[in-house]
Structure formats: C-alpha cells, structure tokens
Amino acid sequence: MVILVSILVLLSLFVWYGSLGPDPDVNRYPGDEELVHDPGRYVGHEVAVGGKVVSVSPLVMEVEYGGDTREIQVTGVDDEPKVGDRLTVFGILVDEHTIDSSKHVVQPLANIVYMYAVSFAAVGWVVYRIYKEFSWDRKNKIFEPEGPHG
C-alpha cells in the first residue's frame, strides 16, 4: 500500500510540475511551448528552447511542441552544427523569429542514433536474460528463477 501511495504522489508531482508556467526568478524560462504558441509575448526576454537544425546559413532551428512547429533563426552560435543536429539554445528572444544565443549545446545526429541503438540493444539484452533465467509461475502469478544462481 505504501508503494502505491508513493507512486501516486510521484505521478501527481509530475502533473503539478508540468502545470507551472515560466518564471525566470526561479530559473523556469519560456521554452518550446511558449515560443511555438505565443512568441510575441516573450520578445526581449530570456528563453530556453531546443529543436532540430533545418538550415545552417543562416542558422535556423525548428522548434516543435504538441504537433505545431515554428522556425527560429539563431544568432551568436560559434559552433557549426549540421542540418539534422539537435540544438539547445539559451538566449534573448530578439523578435518572434530570432534568438540571440548566450549559451548553446549542439548534439550531432550521430549521437542521437547511437543513444537509441545502445538503448534498444540494452532492452533486448535484459528481455533475453529475463526469458532465459526466469519462468512465470501461473499458480502464484510471479516470476521465479529457473535454477540455482551464484
């Protein structure tokens, strides 16, 4: 029962945190949702967004939220991201379509592919280990070890 209550409290905290709006005083800056739906409201303010690079000259990233997208030009980036890389930017929203970056992170597309490939392999390995080392006890409705381990 304690575990169930703990899980419910944790899930309710996820919902509560997701309902909080931007508040720069506590380091919650306007992000993807705000810039996709109402960017004019945040012109001149600090924002933190991430998206896929769609053009490199000028540097343009596509920010997506809830199925809607907006292309935003990014200035002040000294790295040279490639089309398809993921770019995370913190900076000032100059106008509805431009951010002047003060900090940024470029995540190459190859890193994202590698991350998913390794994760998929790890899930497969765990499922294989469970399949080989445990069996389902229908009577007690639990997984049991197949044999002695050690």
PyMOL commands that set and color helices and strands:
alter all, ss='L'
color gray80, all
select helices_A, chain A and resi 2-18+24-26+32-37+39-42+109-133
alter helices_A, ss='H'
color red, helices_A
select strands_A, chain A and resi 46-56+59-65+68-75+86-95+98-107+134-137+142-145
alter strands_A, ss='S'
color yellow, strands_A
deselect
rebuild
show_as cartoon
